[in-house]
Amino acid sequence: MKALDQYLVLIIDDNPMNLLVAAKSLENYGVKTLTAESGKEGLEMLKVHTPSLILLDIMMPEMDGYEVCRKIKQEDKWKDIPVIFLTANSHMENLVEGFDAGGVDYITKPFKQEELLVRIKNHIELAESKKTIVEMIRSRDKLYSIIAHDVRSPLSGILQTIDAIDQGFIDVNSEDFKEIMHHLRIRTRETNTLLTSLLQWTRLQADTIVLDFQFVNIKQVLHSCIELLGANAQDKKIQINLAVDEDVYAWCDEVSVHTIFRNIISNAIKFTKESGFIEIKVIRKTASVEISVADNGVGMAEETVRKIFRENQHYTSSGTANEQGTGLGLMLVKDFIRKNNGHIEVSSTLNVGTKIVVKLPLEK
């Protein structure tokens, strides 16, 4: 549960004295408040502030509380904010109309401070629990989608190849058999990498990964990633240049940061044509370390960049040498950067290349 001083409650009432009493009652417990003397003023405030809950008077001139509540619930960005009606009238027809308008509760005036606080806390916690459940369902659906598409497909190919060998359709002493086994090993490795990433991403969504924050040598992390992916780059005759003059340290978790740059550099290799280049630069700023990975690969359309990095959609495509992707790498990158209090920027142009900039904090 959040501390009370993290709650922000918007109180809408045309009576200044009611506003003062309600605001002071909450502020005595540390709750932050905003006040509006009309429904119109309250709706304007919502354009600037996002409260944890709204206390809304019913009887107001020009626009009553029911109408205000309906307008709030019509907006996607406001509809999940719980609304508690303040009323001096507890008639059943009024209660029903308030619930129909989208309210979650009623408090009858004059109210007790303790009752007001308890009801506010309960409804904020319920709203936060609902939000968590919705996010969990979203993550689960994304997980099922990845399993259905990206795990079943390579496994089916592997099983078909094994069946063909087992049934004697392929001569085990032929050159074709050696080639088939080579590709079988590649597909098996890719599937194993996918399952490892899937497990890591699932644990990340469930917050079971514990990050070990410390001062991490970014130069060493990048050297390790380049060495690990060196064979991939050599296969495509891609040159990787690392420009960093000195050891630069960032306050982050080394394992997850290694995962971030391993995936970014791997993607750069995947989408760069043979004999291309990848330029990695490290710059120390005032409050952050800025690491850029730029390639002269196939690039991405603005719509693709938007889907992957802004709308957080699962996206996958084949590389320039028909390397198969899973889309999980970028999902891990985004989540791990967020967990490390970092920031990512992406710029890309079709048939020109892509540049990804990651910013990590210098201090705790």
C-alpha positions as CSV (number, residue, x, y, z in Angstrom):
1,M,0.0,0.0,0.0
2,K,1.2,3.5,-0.8
3,A,2.0,6.0,1.9
4,L,-0.8,8.5,2.4
5,D,1.3,11.4,1.2
6,Q,1.4,9.7,-2.3
7,Y,-2.4,10.0,-2.7
8,L,-3.8,13.0,-4.6
9,V,-7.6,13.6,-4.1
10,L,-9.5,16.0,-6.3
11,I,-12.5,17.5,-4.4
12,I,-15.3,19.1,-6.5
13,D,-18.0,21.0,-4.6
14,D,-19.7,24.4,-5.2
15,N,-19.7,25.2,-1.4
16,P,-16.3,26.7,-0.4
17,M,-16.9,25.7,3.3
18,N,-17.4,22.0,2.3
19,L,-14.3,22.1,0.2
20,L,-12.3,23.5,3.1
21,V,-13.6,20.9,5.6
22,A,-13.0,18.0,3.3
23,A,-9.5,19.2,2.2
24,K,-8.4,19.9,5.8
25,S,-9.7,16.5,7.0
26,L,-7.6,14.7,4.4
27,E,-4.5,16.9,4.7
28,N,-4.5,16.2,8.5
29,Y,-3.6,12.6,7.5
30,G,-1.0,13.7,4.9
31,V,-3.2,13.2,1.8
32,K,-2.6,15.8,-0.9
33,T,-5.7,17.6,-2.3
34,L,-6.9,19.7,-5.2
35,T,-10.2,21.6,-5.0
36,A,-12.6,22.9,-7.6
37,E,-15.8,24.9,-7.1
38,S,-17.6,23.6,-10.1
39,G,-17.9,20.6,-12.4
40,K,-16.4,22.6,-15.3
41,E,-13.4,23.7,-13.2
42,G,-12.9,20.1,-12.0
43,L,-12.8,18.8,-15.6
44,E,-10.3,21.4,-16.5
45,M,-8.1,20.4,-13.6
46,L,-8.1,16.8,-14.8
47,K,-6.4,17.9,-18.0
48,V,-3.4,18.9,-15.9
49,H,-3.5,16.5,-12.9
50,T,-4.3,12.8,-12.5
51,P,-5.7,12.3,-9.0
52,S,-5.8,8.9,-7.2
53,L,-9.5,9.5,-6.4
54,I,-12.3,12.1,-6.9
55,L,-14.7,13.3,-4.2
56,L,-17.7,14.8,-6.1
57,D,-20.7,16.7,-4.8
58,I,-24.0,15.9,-6.4
59,M,-26.0,19.0,-6.1
60,M,-24.2,21.7,-8.0
61,P,-25.5,24.5,-10.4
62,E,-25.0,24.3,-14.2
63,M,-23.5,20.8,-14.1
64,D,-24.5,18.3,-11.3
65,G,-22.3,15.6,-10.0
66,Y,-23.9,12.9,-12.1
67,E,-23.2,14.7,-15.4
68,V,-19.6,15.4,-14.3
69,C,-19.1,11.7,-13.4
70,R,-20.4,10.6,-16.8
71,K,-18.0,13.0,-18.6
72,I,-15.1,11.6,-16.5
73,K,-16.0,8.0,-17.4
74,Q,-16.2,8.8,-21.1
75,E,-12.5,9.7,-21.3
76,D,-10.1,6.8,-21.5
77,K,-7.4,8.6,-19.5
78,W,-9.8,9.3,-16.6
79,K,-12.3,6.4,-16.6
80,D,-10.4,4.3,-14.1
81,I,-10.2,7.0,-11.5
82,P,-12.6,6.1,-8.6
83,V,-15.4,8.6,-7.9
84,I,-17.0,8.9,-4.5
85,F,-20.2,11.1,-4.3
86,L,-20.7,13.5,-1.5
87,T,-24.4,14.0,-0.7
88,A,-26.8,15.0,2.0
89,N,-29.4,12.8,0.4
90,S,-29.3,9.0,0.8
91,H,-32.5,8.2,-1.1
92,M,-32.3,4.9,-3.0
93,E,-33.1,6.5,-6.4
94,N,-30.2,8.9,-6.0
95,L,-27.8,6.1,-5.0
96,V,-28.8,4.0,-8.1
97,E,-28.3,7.0,-10.4
98,G,-24.9,7.7,-9.0
99,F,-23.7,4.1,-9.5
100,D,-25.2,4.2,-13.0
101,A,-23.1,7.3,-13.7
102,G,-19.9,5.4,-12.7
103,G,-19.5,6.2,-9.0
104,V,-18.0,3.6,-6.7
105,D,-19.4,4.8,-3.3
106,Y,-21.4,7.5,-1.4
107,I,-20.5,9.4,1.7
108,T,-23.3,11.3,3.4
109,K,-22.7,14.8,4.7
110,P,-21.7,15.6,7.4
111,F,-19.0,12.9,7.3
112,K,-16.6,11.7,9.9
113,Q,-12.9,12.2,9.1
114,E,-12.0,8.6,9.9
115,E,-14.8,7.2,7.7
116,L,-13.8,9.5,4.8
117,L,-10.1,8.4,5.0
118,V,-10.9,4.7,5.3
119,R,-13.3,4.8,2.3
120,I,-10.8,6.7,0.2
121,K,-7.9,4.3,1.0
122,N,-10.1,1.3,0.3
123,H,-11.2,2.5,-3.1
124,I,-7.7,3.7,-4.2
125,E,-6.3,0.3,-3.2
126,L,-9.1,-1.5,-5.2
127,A,-8.4,0.7,-8.2
128,E,-4.7,-0.1,-8.0
129,S,-5.4,-3.8,-7.6
130,K,-7.7,-3.7,-10.7
131,K,-4.9,-2.0,-12.7
132,T,-2.4,-4.7,-11.6
133,I,-4.8,-7.5,-12.6
134,V,-5.4,-5.9,-16.0
135,E,-1.6,-5.6,-16.6
136,M,-1.1,-9.2,-15.5
137,I,-3.8,-10.4,-18.0
138,R,-2.1,-8.3,-20.7
139,S,1.2,-9.8,-19.9
140,R,-0.3,-13.3,-19.9
141,D,-1.9,-12.8,-23.3
142,K,1.3,-11.5,-24.7
143,L,3.1,-14.5,-23.3
144,Y,0.6,-16.9,-24.8
145,S,0.9,-15.1,-28.2
146,I,4.7,-15.5,-28.1
147,I,4.5,-19.2,-27.2
148,A,1.9,-19.9,-29.8
149,H,3.8,-18.2,-32.6
150,D,7.6,-18.2,-31.8
151,V,8.0,-21.4,-29.9
152,R,5.7,-23.8,-31.8
153,S,7.1,-22.9,-35.2
154,P,10.8,-23.8,-34.7
155,L,9.9,-26.8,-32.6
156,S,7.6,-28.1,-35.4
157,G,10.5,-27.7,-37.9
158,I,12.9,-29.5,-35.6
159,L,10.4,-32.4,-35.1
160,Q,9.8,-32.7,-38.8
161,T,13.5,-32.9,-39.6
162,I,14.1,-35.6,-36.9
163,D,11.1,-37.6,-38.2
164,A,12.6,-37.5,-41.7
165,I,15.9,-38.8,-40.4
166,D,14.2,-41.4,-38.3
167,Q,12.2,-42.7,-41.2
168,G,15.2,-43.0,-43.4
169,F,14.3,-40.3,-45.9
170,I,17.8,-38.7,-45.5
171,D,21.0,-40.6,-46.1
172,V,23.1,-40.1,-42.9
173,N,26.3,-40.5,-44.9
174,S,25.5,-37.7,-47.4
175,E,26.7,-34.1,-47.5
176,D,23.0,-33.1,-47.3
177,F,22.8,-34.8,-43.9
178,K,25.7,-32.7,-42.6
179,E,24.0,-29.5,-43.9
180,I,20.7,-30.5,-42.3
181,M,22.4,-31.3,-39.0
182,H,24.1,-27.9,-39.1
183,H,20.8,-26.1,-39.5
184,L,19.2,-28.3,-36.9
185,R,21.8,-27.2,-34.4
186,I,21.2,-23.6,-35.3
187,R,17.4,-23.9,-34.9
188,T,17.8,-25.8,-31.6
189,R,20.1,-23.1,-30.3
190,E,17.7,-20.4,-31.4
191,T,14.8,-22.1,-29.7
192,N,16.8,-22.6,-26.5
193,T,17.7,-18.8,-26.6
194,L,14.1,-18.0,-27.1
195,L,13.0,-20.2,-24.1
196,T,15.7,-18.6,-21.9
197,S,14.6,-15.1,-22.9
198,L,10.9,-16.1,-22.4
199,L,11.7,-17.3,-18.9
200,Q,13.7,-14.2,-18.1
201,W,10.9,-11.9,-19.4
202,T,8.2,-13.8,-17.5
203,R,10.2,-13.5,-14.3
204,L,10.7,-9.8,-15.0
205,Q,6.9,-9.3,-15.4
206,A,6.3,-11.1,-12.1
207,D,9.0,-9.0,-10.3
208,T,10.9,-12.1,-9.2
209,I,14.2,-10.8,-10.7
210,V,16.3,-9.0,-8.0
211,L,18.7,-6.5,-9.5
212,D,22.1,-6.0,-7.8
213,F,22.8,-2.3,-8.2
214,Q,26.5,-1.2,-8.2
215,F,29.0,0.9,-10.1
216,V,29.4,-1.1,-13.4
217,N,32.2,-0.6,-15.9
218,I,30.3,0.0,-19.1
219,K,33.5,-0.4,-21.3
220,Q,34.0,-3.9,-19.9
221,V,30.3,-4.8,-20.5
222,L,30.4,-3.7,-24.1
223,H,33.7,-5.5,-24.7
224,S,32.2,-8.7,-23.3
225,C,29.1,-8.3,-25.6
226,I,31.2,-7.7,-28.7
227,E,33.4,-10.7,-27.9
228,L,30.4,-12.9,-27.4
229,L,28.8,-11.8,-30.7
230,G,32.1,-11.7,-32.6
231,A,31.4,-14.9,-34.6
232,N,28.0,-13.6,-35.7
233,A,29.6,-10.4,-37.0
234,Q,32.5,-12.2,-38.7
235,D,30.0,-14.5,-40.6
236,K,28.6,-11.4,-42.2
237,K,32.0,-9.5,-42.4
238,I,30.5,-6.7,-40.3
239,Q,33.0,-4.4,-38.6
240,I,32.2,-3.3,-35.0
241,N,33.9,-0.2,-33.7
242,L,33.9,0.7,-30.0
243,A,34.7,4.4,-29.2
244,V,35.4,4.8,-25.5
245,D,38.6,6.4,-24.2
246,E,38.4,5.5,-20.5
247,D,36.6,3.3,-18.1
248,V,33.1,4.8,-17.5
249,Y,30.9,3.6,-14.6
250,A,27.1,3.7,-14.3
251,W,25.0,2.9,-11.3
252,C,23.0,-0.2,-12.5
253,D,22.7,-4.0,-12.4
254,E,25.5,-5.6,-14.5
255,V,23.7,-8.8,-15.5
256,S,20.6,-7.0,-16.9
257,V,22.7,-4.2,-18.5
258,H,24.7,-7.0,-20.3
259,T,21.4,-8.4,-21.5
260,I,20.4,-4.9,-22.8
261,F,23.5,-4.4,-24.9
262,R,23.8,-8.0,-26.0
263,N,20.4,-7.8,-27.5
264,I,20.9,-4.3,-29.1
265,I,24.2,-5.3,-30.7
266,S,22.8,-8.7,-31.8
267,N,19.9,-6.9,-33.5
268,A,22.3,-4.4,-35.2
269,I,24.3,-7.4,-36.6
270,K,21.0,-9.2,-37.6
271,F,19.7,-6.2,-39.6
272,T,23.0,-5.1,-41.1
273,K,24.0,-6.4,-44.6
274,E,27.3,-8.2,-45.3
275,S,30.4,-6.0,-45.0
276,G,28.5,-3.3,-43.1
277,F,29.6,-1.6,-39.9
278,I,28.3,-0.9,-36.4
279,E,29.6,2.1,-34.4
280,I,29.3,2.0,-30.6
281,K,30.1,5.2,-28.6
282,V,30.2,5.9,-24.9
283,I,29.9,9.5,-23.7
284,R,29.9,10.6,-20.0
285,K,27.3,13.3,-19.4
286,T,26.6,15.4,-16.3
287,A,24.2,12.9,-14.7
288,S,24.2,9.9,-17.0
289,V,26.3,7.6,-19.3
290,E,25.1,7.8,-22.9
291,I,25.8,4.6,-25.0
292,S,24.8,4.7,-28.7
293,V,24.8,1.8,-31.1
294,A,24.5,2.9,-34.7
295,D,24.5,0.7,-37.8
296,N,24.2,1.1,-41.6
297,G,21.6,-1.6,-41.9
298,V,18.2,-1.9,-43.4
299,G,16.6,0.6,-40.9
300,M,13.0,0.8,-39.9
301,A,9.9,2.7,-41.0
302,E,8.5,5.3,-38.5
303,E,5.4,3.1,-38.0
304,T,7.6,0.1,-37.0
305,V,9.6,2.3,-34.5
306,R,6.3,3.5,-33.0
307,K,4.9,0.0,-32.6
308,I,8.1,-1.4,-31.0
309,F,9.2,1.4,-28.7
310,R,6.2,3.6,-28.1
311,E,3.2,1.3,-28.2
312,N,5.2,-1.6,-26.7
313,Q,3.9,-4.2,-29.2
314,H,5.6,-7.5,-29.7
315,Y,7.3,-7.4,-33.1
316,T,9.5,-9.8,-35.0
317,S,11.1,-10.0,-38.5
318,S,13.9,-11.9,-40.3
319,G,17.4,-10.5,-40.6
320,T,19.4,-9.7,-43.8
321,A,20.8,-13.3,-43.8
322,N,17.3,-14.7,-43.0
323,E,18.2,-14.8,-39.2
324,Q,15.0,-15.6,-37.3
325,G,13.9,-13.2,-34.6
326,T,11.6,-13.6,-31.6
327,G,10.9,-9.9,-30.6
328,L,11.5,-10.9,-27.0
329,G,15.0,-9.3,-27.0
330,L,13.6,-5.8,-27.5
331,M,10.9,-6.4,-24.9
332,L,13.6,-7.4,-22.4
333,V,15.7,-4.4,-23.4
334,K,12.8,-1.9,-22.7
335,D,11.9,-3.6,-19.4
336,F,15.5,-3.8,-18.1
337,I,16.2,-0.2,-19.1
338,R,13.2,0.9,-17.1
339,K,14.2,-1.3,-14.1
340,N,17.7,0.3,-14.2
341,N,16.2,3.8,-14.1
342,G,17.5,4.4,-17.6
343,H,16.1,5.8,-20.8
344,I,16.1,4.7,-24.5
345,E,15.9,6.8,-27.7
346,V,15.6,5.3,-31.2
347,S,16.1,6.9,-34.6
348,S,15.9,4.9,-37.8
349,T,15.6,5.4,-41.6
350,L,14.7,2.8,-44.1
351,N,17.7,1.6,-46.1
352,V,20.0,3.9,-44.1
353,G,20.3,2.4,-40.7
354,T,19.3,2.6,-37.0
355,K,20.7,4.4,-34.0
356,I,19.7,3.4,-30.4
357,V,20.8,5.5,-27.5
358,V,20.7,4.2,-23.9
359,K,21.1,6.5,-21.0
360,L,22.0,5.1,-17.6
361,P,22.4,7.0,-14.3
362,L,25.9,7.9,-13.1
363,E,25.0,7.9,-9.4
364,K,22.6,6.1,-7.0
